[in-house]
């Protein structure tokens, strides 16, 4: 998931010819001689070595590449680890059925800004994509797409999507207007669950407890984390407690991860490091990073689905990991001059991760 407003793009070096506001996109040939260290990277050994995986298959056999794209979303099929979906700013949605070795552009969706992608846990061909003020659905593994939701306010952005892990008819979405909306019929109709009305309450991430889907989490851009224990009927917030930890920076959230193996554990990435709760959001504590990252913005965080002690994060310049719940950390320089933006971990293999990068004016 991505807060698109946080990205600064340098147009002269982009593979895409337009900014987040739209227009057309032209992918470059694989041998293009310009800045080509962007797009998507994959590691199979926990971040020891990263390899760029951006080749797009074409009917002519002449390969294209999205190696200059700003990758804004990455999602794995819960049933098939070789099925990977990636979204780009102004580049549309790409999908791979060979674990990232080759990619296909979802042409019928168009070259849109993709903020988030969600795949049904029961039907591998049922996929949702959030693009600006719209939500799209594919029932045929990305061959065709249908618009399922349209917000009447053109400036509204759908930032986050989440499919109920036990009932895939239910889909949640978070908006820049501070709303959590829900569909109980595969996206055919939508209703507002709640709206956080304070300023800077854009819902940048929705997460669901995998073992108890009654528990929902909503991370806002600058007003902390909200949690519901009744599928969104009632919510409690944590802004005041988070503000006490790192002053104002603590509530400037960039990402959130909830442990699939223990729904009481959640970690938020902020402009001032990582903050974790072990008791379902009642208490939050700073995770000490090595080297210290008190003044470093964390762009993304991930928790391995089967082991909550395995935590990963990315900044503009580095990738960090821990195998013991944060007692010790390993930090390495990113394999690119670009900033790390999104991070997704393979649910069956803790060594496999996918990294999305973006071109930043500030490093």
C-alpha positions as CSV (number, residue, x, y, z in Angstrom):
1,X,0.0,0.0,0.0
2,X,1.1,3.6,-0.7
3,X,0.3,7.1,0.4
4,X,0.7,8.6,-3.1
5,X,0.9,12.1,-1.7
6,X,4.3,11.3,-0.1
7,X,6.1,10.6,-3.3
8,X,8.2,13.2,-5.1
9,X,8.9,12.1,-8.7
10,X,11.7,13.3,-11.0
11,X,10.1,13.3,-14.5
12,X,13.3,13.3,-16.5
13,X,14.4,9.9,-15.2
14,X,11.1,8.1,-15.2
15,X,10.1,5.2,-17.4
16,X,6.6,6.7,-17.3
17,X,6.0,9.9,-19.0
18,X,3.4,11.2,-16.6
19,X,3.2,11.9,-12.9
20,X,0.6,10.5,-10.5
21,X,-2.1,12.7,-12.1
22,X,-2.4,10.5,-15.2
23,X,-1.8,10.5,-19.0
24,X,0.0,7.9,-21.0
25,X,2.9,5.7,-20.1
26,X,5.6,4.2,-22.4
27,X,7.6,1.3,-21.2
28,X,11.2,1.1,-22.3
29,X,13.0,-1.6,-24.2
30,X,15.1,-3.9,-22.1
31,X,18.4,-2.4,-23.4
32,X,17.5,1.2,-22.9
33,X,20.4,3.3,-21.8
34,X,19.1,5.5,-19.0
35,X,18.5,5.2,-15.2
36,X,17.2,1.7,-15.0
37,X,17.6,0.7,-11.4
38,X,13.9,1.1,-10.4
39,X,10.9,-1.1,-10.6
40,X,10.7,-4.3,-8.5
41,X,13.3,-6.3,-6.8
42,X,13.3,-9.8,-5.3
43,X,15.4,-11.6,-2.7
44,X,15.4,-15.3,-1.9
45,X,17.8,-15.2,1.0
46,X,16.2,-12.7,3.3
47,X,17.8,-9.6,1.8
48,X,21.3,-10.8,1.4
49,X,21.1,-10.4,-2.4
50,X,18.4,-8.6,-4.4
51,X,17.7,-9.1,-8.1
52,X,15.8,-6.7,-10.3
53,X,12.8,-8.4,-11.9
54,X,11.1,-6.1,-14.4
55,X,10.9,-7.9,-17.8
56,X,7.6,-7.6,-19.6
57,X,6.7,-10.4,-22.0
58,X,5.4,-9.2,-25.4
59,X,3.7,-11.0,-28.3
60,X,6.5,-9.9,-30.7
61,X,9.2,-11.4,-28.4
62,X,10.9,-8.1,-28.0
63,X,11.1,-7.7,-24.2
64,X,10.0,-4.5,-22.5
65,X,10.9,-3.5,-18.9
66,X,9.4,-1.5,-16.1
67,X,12.8,-0.9,-14.6
68,X,12.2,2.8,-14.3
69,X,8.7,2.6,-12.8
70,X,7.7,3.7,-9.4
71,X,6.2,0.6,-7.9
72,X,3.5,1.6,-5.5
73,X,1.8,-1.8,-4.6
74,X,2.8,-5.5,-4.5
75,X,0.5,-8.3,-3.6
76,X,0.9,-12.1,-3.6
77,X,-1.9,-14.6,-4.3
78,X,-2.6,-16.3,-0.9
79,X,-3.1,-19.6,-2.7
80,X,-0.2,-19.5,-5.2
81,X,3.1,-18.0,-4.3
82,X,4.2,-17.8,-7.9
83,X,1.4,-15.3,-8.7
84,X,2.6,-11.8,-8.0
85,X,0.8,-8.5,-8.7
86,X,2.5,-5.1,-8.9
87,X,1.0,-1.6,-9.3
88,X,2.8,1.5,-10.6
89,X,2.3,5.2,-10.5
90,X,0.9,6.0,-13.9
91,X,2.0,2.5,-15.1
92,X,-1.1,0.4,-14.4
93,X,-1.1,-3.1,-13.0
94,X,1.3,-5.9,-13.9
95,X,1.0,-9.6,-13.1
96,X,3.5,-12.5,-13.0
97,X,2.7,-16.2,-12.8
98,X,6.3,-17.3,-12.5
99,X,7.3,-15.5,-9.2
100,X,8.4,-12.3,-10.9
101,X,10.6,-13.8,-13.6
102,X,8.4,-12.2,-16.3
103,X,5.4,-9.8,-16.3
104,X,2.3,-9.0,-18.3
105,X,0.6,-5.6,-18.3
106,X,-3.2,-5.8,-17.5
107,X,-4.1,-3.8,-20.7
108,X,-7.8,-3.6,-20.1
109,X,-7.2,-1.8,-16.8
110,X,-5.2,0.9,-18.5
111,X,-2.1,2.7,-17.3
112,X,-3.6,4.1,-14.1
113,X,-2.1,5.0,-10.8
114,X,-2.4,1.9,-8.6
115,X,-2.4,2.5,-4.9
116,X,-3.2,-1.1,-3.7
117,X,-4.0,-4.6,-4.9
118,X,-5.9,-7.3,-3.0
119,X,-6.4,-11.0,-4.0
120,X,-9.2,-13.2,-2.7
121,X,-8.0,-15.9,-0.4
122,X,-10.4,-18.4,-1.9
123,X,-10.5,-17.6,-5.6
124,X,-7.1,-16.9,-7.2
125,X,-8.7,-15.2,-10.2
126,X,-10.7,-12.7,-8.1
127,X,-8.5,-9.5,-7.8
128,X,-9.2,-6.0,-6.7
129,X,-7.3,-2.8,-7.6
130,X,-7.5,0.7,-6.1
131,X,-6.9,3.5,-8.5
132,X,-7.4,7.1,-7.5
133,X,-11.1,7.4,-6.6
134,X,-12.1,4.0,-8.0
135,X,-12.0,0.3,-7.2
136,X,-11.8,-2.2,-10.0
137,X,-12.4,-6.0,-9.9
138,X,-11.2,-8.8,-12.2
139,X,-12.9,-12.2,-12.1
140,X,-10.6,-13.8,-14.7
141,X,-7.1,-13.4,-13.4
142,X,-6.5,-9.8,-14.7
143,X,-7.7,-10.5,-18.3
144,X,-10.6,-8.0,-17.9
145,X,-11.5,-5.4,-15.3
146,X,-14.8,-3.9,-14.2
147,X,-15.3,-0.7,-12.2
148,X,-16.9,-1.6,-8.9
149,X,-16.8,1.7,-6.9
150,X,-16.6,5.3,-7.9
151,X,-16.3,8.1,-5.3
152,X,-18.2,11.2,-6.3
153,X,-15.4,13.4,-5.1
154,X,-12.7,13.3,-7.8
155,X,-9.9,14.3,-5.4
156,X,-10.6,11.3,-3.1
157,X,-8.0,8.5,-3.3
158,X,-8.6,4.9,-2.3
159,X,-5.4,4.1,-0.5
160,X,-5.9,0.6,0.9
161,X,-7.9,-2.6,0.2
162,X,-8.4,-5.8,2.4
163,X,-10.4,-8.9,1.7
164,X,-11.8,-10.8,4.6
165,X,-9.7,-13.9,5.1
166,X,-12.6,-16.2,5.9
167,X,-15.4,-14.6,3.8
168,X,-14.1,-13.2,0.5
169,X,-17.5,-11.6,-0.2
170,X,-16.4,-8.9,2.2
171,X,-13.9,-6.2,1.1
172,X,-12.8,-3.2,3.0
173,X,-11.2,0.0,1.7
174,X,-9.6,3.1,3.2
175,X,-9.9,6.5,1.7
176,X,-8.1,9.8,1.8
177,X,-11.3,11.3,3.2
178,X,-10.8,9.3,6.4
179,X,-13.5,6.7,5.6
180,X,-13.5,3.0,6.0
181,X,-16.0,1.6,3.4
182,X,-17.2,-2.0,3.0
183,X,-18.8,-4.3,0.5
184,X,-20.6,-7.5,1.5
185,X,-21.1,-8.7,-2.1
186,X,-17.8,-8.9,-3.9
187,X,-17.8,-5.2,-4.5
188,X,-21.2,-4.9,-6.1
189,X,-22.4,-2.4,-3.5
190,X,-20.6,-0.3,-0.9
191,X,-21.4,1.4,2.4
192,X,-19.4,3.6,4.8
193,X,-18.5,1.9,8.1
194,X,-17.0,5.0,9.7
195,X,-15.3,8.3,9.0
196,X,-12.5,9.7,11.1
197,X,-13.3,13.4,10.8
198,X,-10.1,15.0,12.2
199,X,-7.7,16.6,9.8
200,X,-5.0,14.3,8.3
201,X,-7.1,11.2,9.0
202,X,-6.6,9.6,5.6
203,X,-6.8,5.8,6.0
204,X,-3.6,4.6,4.4
205,X,-3.8,1.0,5.5
206,X,-6.5,-1.5,6.4
207,X,-5.5,-4.8,8.1
208,X,-7.6,-7.7,9.2
209,X,-6.8,-10.2,12.0
210,X,-6.4,-13.5,10.0
211,X,-7.7,-15.7,12.8
212,X,-10.5,-13.4,14.0
213,X,-11.8,-11.2,11.1
214,X,-14.0,-9.3,13.6
215,X,-10.8,-7.4,14.5
216,X,-10.0,-4.6,12.0
217,X,-7.1,-2.1,12.1
218,X,-7.0,1.2,10.3
219,X,-3.8,3.3,10.1
220,X,-4.3,6.9,9.4
221,X,-1.7,9.3,7.9
222,X,-1.3,11.5,11.0
223,X,-4.0,10.5,13.6
224,X,-2.7,7.2,14.8
225,X,-4.2,3.8,14.5
226,X,-7.8,2.8,15.1
227,X,-9.0,-0.7,16.0
228,X,-12.4,-2.3,15.8
229,X,-13.4,-5.6,17.5
230,X,-16.8,-5.8,15.8
231,X,-16.1,-5.6,12.1
232,X,-16.1,-1.8,12.1
233,X,-19.2,-0.9,14.0
234,X,-17.1,0.7,16.8
235,X,-13.6,2.0,16.8
236,X,-11.0,3.1,19.4
237,X,-7.9,5.2,18.6
238,X,-4.3,5.5,19.8
239,X,-3.2,8.9,18.6
240,X,-2.6,10.4,22.1
241,X,-0.5,7.4,23.2
242,X,1.6,7.4,20.0
243,X,2.2,11.1,20.2
244,X,3.7,10.7,23.7
245,X,6.3,8.2,22.3
246,X,7.9,10.3,19.6
247,X,6.2,13.6,19.9
248,X,4.5,14.7,16.7
249,X,6.5,12.4,14.4
250,X,5.0,9.2,15.9
251,X,1.6,9.8,14.4
252,X,3.0,10.4,10.9
253,X,2.4,6.8,9.8
254,X,3.6,5.4,6.5
255,X,2.7,1.8,6.8
256,X,1.3,-0.9,9.1
257,X,1.6,-4.7,9.4
258,X,-0.4,-7.0,11.6
259,X,1.0,-10.5,12.5
260,X,-1.0,-13.3,10.8
261,X,0.2,-15.7,13.4
262,X,-0.9,-13.5,16.3
263,X,-3.5,-10.9,15.7
264,X,-2.6,-8.9,18.8
265,X,0.8,-7.9,17.4
266,X,0.9,-4.9,15.1
267,X,3.8,-2.7,13.9
268,X,3.5,0.7,12.4
269,X,6.2,2.4,10.3
270,X,6.5,6.1,11.0
271,X,8.7,9.1,10.2
272,X,10.6,8.3,13.4
273,X,11.0,4.5,13.3
274,X,8.9,1.5,14.2
275,X,6.3,1.3,17.0
276,X,4.8,-2.0,18.1
277,X,1.9,-3.3,20.2
278,X,1.9,-6.8,21.6
279,X,-1.6,-6.6,23.2
280,X,-3.9,-5.6,20.5
281,X,-3.3,-1.9,20.6
282,X,-3.7,-1.2,24.3
283,X,0.0,-0.3,24.7
284,X,2.5,0.8,22.1
285,X,6.3,0.8,22.4
286,X,9.2,1.9,20.2
287,X,11.2,-0.9,18.6
288,X,14.9,0.0,19.0
289,X,16.7,-0.3,15.6
290,X,20.4,-1.0,15.0
291,X,21.8,1.2,13.7
292,X,19.4,3.7,15.4
293,X,16.8,5.2,13.1
294,X,15.3,7.8,15.3
295,X,15.4,10.4,12.6
296,X,15.0,8.1,9.7
297,X,11.6,7.6,8.0
298,X,10.5,4.0,7.7
299,X,8.6,3.6,4.4
300,X,7.3,0.1,4.8
301,X,7.2,-2.7,7.3
302,X,6.3,-6.4,7.0
303,X,5.9,-9.3,9.4
304,X,6.3,-12.9,8.3
305,X,2.9,-14.6,8.3
306,X,4.0,-17.7,10.2
307,X,6.5,-16.1,12.6
308,X,5.9,-12.7,14.2
309,X,9.6,-12.5,15.3
310,X,10.6,-12.1,11.6
311,X,10.2,-8.4,10.9
312,X,11.4,-6.5,7.9
313,X,11.5,-2.8,7.0
314,X,12.8,-0.4,4.3
315,X,13.8,3.2,4.3
316,X,15.0,5.5,1.5
317,X,18.4,3.8,1.5
318,X,18.3,0.6,3.6
319,X,16.7,-2.7,4.3
320,X,16.5,-4.0,7.8
321,X,15.5,-7.4,9.3
322,X,15.3,-9.2,12.6
323,X,14.7,-12.8,13.5
324,X,14.2,-12.3,17.2
325,X,11.4,-9.8,17.4
326,X,13.7,-6.8,17.4
327,X,16.4,-7.8,19.9
328,X,19.0,-7.7,17.1
329,X,18.8,-6.2,13.6
330,X,20.7,-6.6,10.4
331,X,20.7,-3.5,8.2
332,X,21.9,-3.4,4.6
333,X,22.1,-0.8,1.8
334,X,19.4,-1.1,-0.8
335,X,20.5,-2.5,-4.2
336,X,19.3,0.6,-6.0
337,X,19.8,4.4,-6.0
338,X,16.0,4.6,-5.6
339,X,14.1,4.6,-2.3
340,X,12.4,1.5,-1.0
341,X,8.6,2.1,-0.9
342,X,6.7,-1.2,-0.5
343,X,7.7,-4.6,0.9
344,X,5.9,-7.9,0.7
345,X,7.0,-11.2,2.1
346,X,6.3,-14.7,0.8
347,X,4.0,-16.5,3.3
348,X,5.7,-19.9,2.9
349,X,9.3,-18.9,2.7
350,X,10.8,-16.2,5.0
351,X,13.7,-15.7,2.7
352,X,11.6,-14.5,-0.2
353,X,10.6,-10.8,-0.3
354,X,9.6,-8.4,-3.0
355,X,10.6,-4.7,-2.9
356,X,9.0,-1.9,-4.8
357,X,11.1,1.2,-5.4
358,X,10.4,4.9,-6.3
359,X,12.4,7.8,-7.5
360,X,12.8,10.4,-4.8
361,X,14.3,13.9,-4.9
362,X,15.4,13.4,-1.3
363,X,17.6,10.5,-0.2
